[in-house]
Amino acid sequence: MTYTSGAKYSQGEAFYKMRYTKTLARIAALKLAVTKKDPLFYLYCMRGYSISKKTKASVYSHSTRR
């Protein structure tokens, strides 16, 4: 299976935006990789998570100001 350059990291970015801890993201990525029968998916997922964490991708949150 081939991925576009940015799309292969999108699941990891989604895990970060959903505020998964690194441990939970690893478990979820591993489960998805096994389900997809694609061992590289785990690596792409975790790389996407790391990139998002490093760039501090915007995380959806409710504003406390009114």
LINHU-V96076 format. One record per residue. N is the residue number from 0. RES is the residue in one small letter. PSI is psi in whole degrees, -180 to 180 (none if undefined). Layout:
# LINHU-V96076
N_RES_PSI ; N_RES_PSI
This chain:
# LINHU-V96076
0_m_137 ; 1_t_150 ; 2_y_152 ; 3_t_164 ; 4_s_-41 ; 5_g_-27 ; 6_a_-28 ; 7_k_-17 ; 8_y_-3 ; 9_s_-33 ; 10_q_-40 ; 11_g_-38 ; 12_e_-39 ; 13_a_-40 ; 14_f_-41 ; 15_y_-43 ; 16_k_-27 ; 17_m_8 ; 18_r_35 ; 19_y_142 ; 20_t_165 ; 21_k_-37 ; 22_t_-46 ; 23_l_-39 ; 24_a_-39 ; 25_r_-44 ; 26_i_-47 ; 27_a_-42 ; 28_a_-40 ; 29_l_-43 ; 30_k_-44 ; 31_l_-40 ; 32_a_-41 ; 33_v_-44 ; 34_t_-42 ; 35_k_-10 ; 36_k_43 ; 37_d_94 ; 38_p_-28 ; 39_l_-22 ; 40_f_-39 ; 41_y_-46 ; 42_l_-42 ; 43_y_-41 ; 44_c_-48 ; 45_m_-32 ; 46_r_-42 ; 47_g_-39 ; 48_y_-46 ; 49_s_-42 ; 50_i_-44 ; 51_s_-40 ; 52_k_-41 ; 53_k_-41 ; 54_t_-2 ; 55_k_59 ; 56_a_143 ; 57_s_130 ; 58_v_129 ; 59_y_124 ; 60_s_154 ; 61_h_136 ; 62_s_139 ; 63_t_-14 ; 64_r_145 ; 65_r_none
